[in-house]
Amino acid sequence: MDRNVIEMVEIDGLVPEGYLLRKIDKAVDFNRLYEMVEPLYCEDNGRPSVDPVVLFKMVLIQHLYGLPSLRRTAEEVSGNIYYRRSLSRNPAYA
């Protein structure tokens, strides 16, 4: 065992093809959300917002997997590679 070896791994390779969130990503065009929420955001006032697609997907994950709160969902996302792949805008480069 050589501990000095670095291995590059792509997130897409870690998530099975049949995984539910992967199927949802293929079936739903989440980019439409940007058009729907555009009037609700101000470009030149206040702090940068959370990406609306990421926020929507986090709530979706919360409901699909029975997580009790958005705070708990954020904790789960930080430690679950399957969730992180789904939240990334370009899953191949998450």
C-alpha positions in Angstrom: 0.0 0.0 0.0 1.6 3.2 -1.2 0.0 6.2 0.7 1.6 8.7 -1.6 -0.5 7.7 -4.6 -3.2 10.2 -5.8 -6.3 8.8 -7.6 -8.6 11.1 -9.6 -12.2 10.0 -9.4 -15.2 11.5 -11.2 -18.4 11.9 -9.2 -20.5 10.6 -12.0 -18.6 7.3 -11.8 -19.5 6.9 -8.1 -23.3 7.2 -8.6 -25.2 4.2 -10.0 -27.0 4.8 -13.3 -30.3 3.6 -11.8 -30.2 6.0 -8.8 -33.4 7.9 -8.3 -31.9 11.4 -8.4 -30.0 10.6 -11.6 -33.2 9.5 -13.2 -34.9 12.8 -12.1 -32.1 14.9 -13.5 -32.5 13.2 -16.9 -36.3 13.6 -16.9 -36.7 17.2 -15.7 -35.4 20.4 -17.3 -34.5 22.3 -14.2 -33.2 25.3 -16.2 -36.8 26.3 -16.7 -36.8 27.3 -13.0 -34.5 30.3 -13.8 -37.2 31.7 -16.2 -39.9 31.2 -13.6 -38.1 33.0 -10.7 -36.3 35.7 -12.7 -38.8 38.4 -11.7 -38.3 37.6 -8.0 -34.5 38.4 -8.0 -32.8 41.8 -8.1 -29.5 41.8 -9.9 -28.0 45.0 -8.3 -29.4 45.0 -4.7 -28.3 42.9 -1.8 -26.2 39.8 -1.3 -25.9 37.1 -4.0 -28.7 34.6 -3.7 -28.7 30.8 -3.5 -29.0 29.3 -6.9 -32.8 28.6 -7.3 -32.2 25.2 -8.9 -30.0 24.1 -6.0 -32.6 25.3 -3.5 -35.4 23.5 -5.3 -33.4 20.3 -5.5 -32.5 20.5 -1.8 -36.2 20.7 -0.9 -36.9 17.9 -3.3 -34.2 15.7 -1.6 -35.7 16.7 1.7 -39.1 15.4 0.8 -38.0 12.3 -1.2 -35.8 11.1 1.7 -37.9 12.2 4.6 -35.4 14.6 6.1 -37.0 16.7 8.9 -35.6 20.2 8.0 -33.7 22.1 5.4 -30.8 22.5 7.9 -30.7 18.7 8.3 -30.8 18.4 4.5 -27.8 20.7 4.1 -25.9 18.5 6.6 -26.8 15.3 4.7 -25.8 16.9 1.3 -22.4 17.8 2.7 -21.7 14.2 3.4 -23.6 12.3 0.7 -21.9 12.1 -2.7 -25.2 11.0 -4.4 -26.9 14.2 -3.2 -24.0 16.4 -4.2 -24.0 15.0 -7.7 -27.6 15.9 -8.1 -27.1 19.5 -6.8 -24.2 20.3 -9.0 -25.1 22.2 -12.2 -22.7 20.1 -14.3 -22.6 16.7 -12.6 -19.5 15.6 -14.5 -17.5 18.4 -12.9 -18.9 18.6 -9.4 
